[in-house]
Amino acid sequence: MSKGNALNPFTVFSNEADLPRVAGPVSPSARLGELLVRAGAMTEGDIERVLKVQAASTEKFGEIAVRLGLVRRQQVDAALALQNDFPLIPTGSSSISPVVATAYEPAGGVAESMRTLRAQLLARWYNTKDAWPALAITGVERGEGRSFIAANLAVAFAQMGKRTLLIDGDLRNPIQHQTFNLPNRLGFAGILAGRAGLPEICLLERMPGLSVLTAGSPPPNPQELIARERFGMLLHDLSRRFEIVLIDTPASVDSADAQMIAIQARGAFIVSRRNVTRQRLLVSHRVMLEQVGVSVVGLAYNEC
């Protein structure tokens, strides 16, 4: 664990598997083969072999290299991501949970869904004249996929180049520390209680632009902590540091925590799930949020 300097107050955790690093800056025009060689995935001889095949073919370099068994598809995807300044984690190379599929499979269905959702949120919330970074990810029942969507959506924003923070606001049953394999010490609860500060925020080295604030150990008074003025002050401070702040929340059926978080965030995005979310409770949740002045940005229907 290494501490940030005066310009970077965040604590940085290097707890993921070491990968071959590409030495020096990579120009946008760098060839794919050069990137793979510099990353230790191919040799100069391998490049010559692929180029000979490519000279008599219409296939792309990466496709040929994979077909010849010289590299794995994940290595090609990682090199392409680097070439295009697109944060990507090669499959099996990180301690981040496979649940965060957007970080591993940019062409997969989850990533495409997150990009669609990201575009809608940019249009409805983040690109408006009164744009505000914070947005609560809420829902009614347990098991609807709020934490899943919050984690993958945060990655999608980071891949876009947005300075993104994911806060685990579920002080009763936190999970984001497990998802991103991070220590869960004082965290969000510690900051609200006045026992910790911004160094609790973890900057993910394998996913540039994405930071995570874990929930911390479940406190005996979660609702009282969320209701403190310190929470609003924290969000104002974070709004100057991050372009996107997503807050994972507990199920509204269990407590009023999600509603109170949404009030401070000013906006909420509701997640529902087939065969899990009861329509009556969903409508009640939305009406309740709107009655207390929360802007309901949209609703996701999770079919998984």
Secondary structure, DSSP 8 states (H G I E B T S, - for coil): -B---TT--SEEE--S-------S---TT--HHHHHHHTTS--HHHHHHHHHHHHT--S-HHHHHHHTTSS-HHHHHHHHHHHTT-----TTS-SS-TT-HHHH-TTSHHHHHHHHHHHHHIIIIITSTT--SEEEEEESSTTSSHHHHHHHHHHHHHHTT--EEEEE--SSS--HHHHTT---SSHHHHHHTTS--GGG-EEETTSTTEEEE---S--S-HHHHHTSHHHHHHHHHHHTT-SEEEEE---TTT-SHHHHHHHHHSEEEEEEETTTS-HHHHHHHHHHHHHTT-EEEEEEEE--
